[in-house]
Structures are given as structure tokens and as C-alpha cells.
Amino acid sequence: MVTAPAAGWFGYDPEAVCPARGPCFRPPEEGKMPAEDKRWETLEALRNSEKGRLSYDTSWLEEGEDVLEQCRSSPKLSVESAWVLDRFFQPETQSSTSESLTPLIYGFSRDDQLQETSVFPPDPSTEKETNNNVQEVVQELNAEHTLLLLSPEATQIEGYVRKYEEVHRIKGQAELKHRQELQQKAVQSFSNTAVELLKRFEESLELRQRQEYEEMRDMMEKGSLEVQGRQEKLKEEHRRRAKNLNLKLREAEQQRLRQEELERQRQAESRERVRRLNCIQEEVLHLNMQIEPYFKQKELVGLDLSGYSNRGNQLCSLVSGVIKLTSEGGVPHQEDILNAERALLQMRGLIAEMHEKIAAAAAEKKRMKEEEEKALQKKQEVKAEPVKPVPQEKTNRKEGLQVKADSSTMQWYQQLQDMCDQCAISINDLNNSKDFKVKKIKMDLQKTATIPVGQISSIAGSHLREIFEKINNLLMGKQIPSAGKLVSISQHPQGQDFVCYKLAEKFVKQGEEEVASHHEAAFPIAVVASGIWESHPKVGDLFLAHLHRKCPYAVPFFPSWKDGLPKEEYQRLLGYRVLDNGVEQQDNFLKRISGMVRLYAAIMLLRWPYGSKQAEHPHGLNYAWRWLAQMLNLEPLADITATLLFDFLEVCGNALMKKYQNQFWKMILLIKNDYFCRIEAVTGTGQVGAVIRLRQFLEKCLKQKDIPLPKGYLHPAFWRS
């Protein structure tokens, strides 16, 4: 194969095509050197040669390695060799096929020959000339190649080769056809399998979609249920808050009413103090006027009473000064009353001392006069001396009162204390357990038992009934909702005793704190405690034990001093709180024991209205009568006895009056006439407040022959609210 000259030769232009022979050389331009003409002559000779007249394909560079590979390979026959050989052995076609076999034998196919002649399409103006040149070239080639076909053996061998190749081609086509059928079957099988797999995949996809749909629906239903649950919780929380708000509003209203009542009481007490000051001033002036007659008759008694007169005037001025300060300040204070009463007591003592001195002076004067008469009679030598009548002294010795309670009361007190100690020992494991679960049970039980007690108030009867049902159900072993969970005493073997112990302790604590501050609170707490006591007697016994331990005067029992007993421990036995900085103040002590005694009296007064009508009060008014009688059989204590008698009679005096009638009034007269003077005898100058309240209460009751109902008493209409 002839290769084309490189594109960098001098004067060669591959784009320029000669009309007759294809690519051509351009003539040199004018003005060139003379040596260049010789080059053009050489090139012209080359162009006129056989190879120069050949046409070159300029697109072989685009084919690349494929063209070079064809050049390096040996000549090969085309696929039409068998047809050529068949035609070759036929005589009639020998001459006609010789021309066509020549290029095929020597490795030129018809396509190749056509490709050679169609590489560079001639220009329309030179098309005829180009075709003539191509025909001449083909004739020359055929003339050269026909000389080679004269060898029959080579042609026969080449024909056999072509037939052998044709046989193998037919076998290959059959085998290929067979393989194609197998391939089609395999493809059909794979197609069917793919179809089935596609169906299974679609079914699994549908199943997954259904499952996802079901899961989505379940999740939506669950979400809707959760939303409904939250809505219910929100509604419940709203109702609870509304209820609490209503309770707070009612409590605020009650607080306002309580404040108004306290203001009325303060005003009434202020007016009472003013009246009391006026009465004291009137009595002081009256006593001072009693000094004047004796002062004018001092010659008769032989005494100088000017000191008593001056002291009486000073006391009158003192009382007048107190009243003047009170009138300027507007409201008399308790200290003013105490100063005025102290002045009155001093005036009474002054008058009594004056009377004693006058009586002693009169007795001395009488004795001197009798001695003078005796001396006169001796002088007259009287025979018989007259017998002087000796006045018989009348002694009014009263039988002494008890210093401590009787043996039966002390035995009852000790039994309650032993029972309380045994209960405390039985719940020791629950109280001191270090197990987290046991501690959690203990806290839940304690909160469930004590929190409702702290919520007791006189808002409405339905409120008290709800609290009672919650406490009663807990003691009966039922499950009670508390802080979002259910609590029951069956969660621990000692749950029953623990709840009873803590419940009784909480009732007593409410007495010394809540009732001590608000006396009206004693009645709602007492009615619930009475109902629990009636249904569960153990709670009532533990309540008495805790009450007696904190306030022994509720027995009544006055602990006595024992040798070797520390002072702080004895003060604890008396009911005082002993703190690190010392013993509590007397006012706080009296306030606490007053609250506990008021609660105890209210429990004996009230009974749970929804209890059994056939059953009796577990600790009724008969215990109140016994307490009052035993209290009057004991020697009074300063401040304590007067305070407790006043609180006790103010709470349940009306009920005792209605039940015992004449016997009760006899006891009131006994207190007023006999026992009250003993109370005054042990009362100091700074402890007259409780004594004055008790005396005014007794005088008012005896005057009106009636004891009013206590403030805060729960009337029957209360339970319909």
C-alpha cells in the first residue's frame, strides 16, 4: 500500500486536487530562488510516474491504527469467495468472472475497490476525466492479475479452502442457531422468573404498604388516645384548680369574715376594757372614801391614818392617769388594765391593813379599859370576881384538795401511754428502715394520712365528708389515689399501725398549732376526729395518749417533781417546749395548751353526723363532766387552771348545761364562790389576765342563767352545704 507524503513537504497541498489525477503540487511563487526550479522538475517527473498517477485517500489518518493493521495483515478472501470459485469452474462464465476475481484473489474486495475510488469525490467539472483515469488503472491491474489465475492447483486449493470454510460457516450458523435457541429459552426462563420475582416484589411492596398503613393508623389511634388522655388530665387539672380556687376564695372570704369578727371582738374587748377601767376607778374612789371617816375620828381610835389617806390618794391618781392615757390613745391595752387592777388590789390591801390596825387599836383600848376596871374592882374588894365569857372561836377549816390525780385516773393514763409505746415499737422497722422502697412506702402512707387532716376547714359539709371518706377508706385498707398513684396500708405489714399513729399525732398537732391560732378551727377538726374515733377506736386511744403526753392537764394530771430529775425534763413533763435557747415563753405555752384543750372539748361535744345512729359517742360529755370534776379536785396552778377552765367551759359549757342542768349550775357556783378564791390566791400580779376572763365569764353566765354556744359551732345547716 502506498502511503501519502507527509503534510509538511515543500509545495505539497493535500487539499488541492488535480482534476485528472487527484492531489497536486502548486507551482512556486514568483521571486523564488533558481534552485527551486530543479525541484519542480523532479516533482513533475514523479507525478507522471505510475505511482504518481494513483489517487491517495486523505482520510486514512482519521482511521488510525485500523488502517495500519490492515496493511500489516496478510491478504484474505472476501465472504464471496465461494461464489467466485463456483463461477470460475463454469466455462461460460470464465471470461466474465476473470475480471471480477482478480481483485478478490489478491485481497481486494469489491467494497475495498469502491472505497478506493470513492475516497475523494471528483469535482463535477472534472468527473468524466477522473472516471477515464480510474478505468485505465483498473484495466492495467486486471492485465497484471489475470496472469496469475493460470495456476489451477492454487485456484483449486483456494476453492477447497473456501468450501471448507463454507461448510464450517454453515455448521457455525447451525450451532449459532442452536445456541440462539438455547439463549432464547434461557432468556424466556429468566424473563418468566423475573416476572414472577416482580410479582412477588409487588406483593411484598403492597404488604409493606399495608403494614405501614396499619402502623400509621395504630400510631394515629394511639396518638389520639394519648391526646384524649392528656385532655382528660387537663380537664381534671382544671377542675382541681377551679376547686382549689373556690376553696381559696371561700377561705379568703372566711378570713375576711374572721378578720371582721376579730375586729368586732377587739372593739368589744376595748369597750369592755374601758368599762372595766371605769369600774376599777369607781371601786378605788369608793374605797378611798372609806378612809375619810376613820381619818376624822383618829382621836377616837388613837391612830394617825394620814399615811393611808396619802397612799389612797396616790392610787386614785394612778388609776385616773391610766384612764386619761387610755382616753387619749383611744384603745386601752391589757397592760393598762393590769396596772389599774394592780392599783385596785393595792387599795384593797391598804383598806384591809387599815381595818386591821383600827381593829387592833380598838382591841388594845378595850383591853386597857378592862384592866382599869379590874384594878378598880380590886380596890373595892369585890367578893366574887365576875367571870368573863370567853368567846368560842369558830374555825372554818376546809378540807384540803388533792395535789395529784386519783389512782384510777393515773391507771387509765398509764395504760394509754403503754399502748402508745407498744405501737411506736411495732412500727420501728418501718420508721427506721434504710431500704429505698420501704422509705417510699412510709412517705406515701404518711402524706396520704396527714395531708387531708391539714386540709380540714369549715368551708362546707361536703368538704369535710370528702376528707373523712378518704381517711376512713385508707384505714379500711382500700387504695387511695395520692400524687398520681394508688396508696394502701396493705403495702406493708405495719402500715395499719403506722397510719393510726401518724394520724393521731397529726390531730394533736393541729390542736396545738391551728386551733391555738384560730379557736373556730377546733370544731371541723373535732368532728372529723370524732368520726374516725368512732370507726377506728385505736386512733382515738392513740390521740389521747399523744394529747396527754403534750398536755398532761387534759388528763387532768399535774406532774410532780422527783429527786434527781433534771429541770428541763421536768418542764417537758409539764408540757413546755425545751429548745436549745431555753424554755418557751409562758404566753406561747398557754396558747398551745389552750388550743389542745379546746380541741379535746370540741371532740367530746361533737359527733360525726353520718355515723351509726344506734352507736354512742366514743368519748362523749360524760368524760367532759369527769374532767371538770377532777380538775376542781386538784389544787389550782397559776395561770394554767384559770386558762383551761375558761377555754373548756366556753367550748362545751352549753352542752353540759343542757345535759346536767341544776348539777352543772351547782358546779359553776362552786367555782365562783369557793374555787375561784384559791385561784386568786396562787395568781401573781402579772398573771391576772386569765383570772379576770374566767371571773367575767362566770359572772355573765350566772347573771344570764345561760351559757351561749361557742363561736364556730357547726349547726345542722352547715352539713347541707
Disulfide bonds with the S-S distance in Angstrom:
none
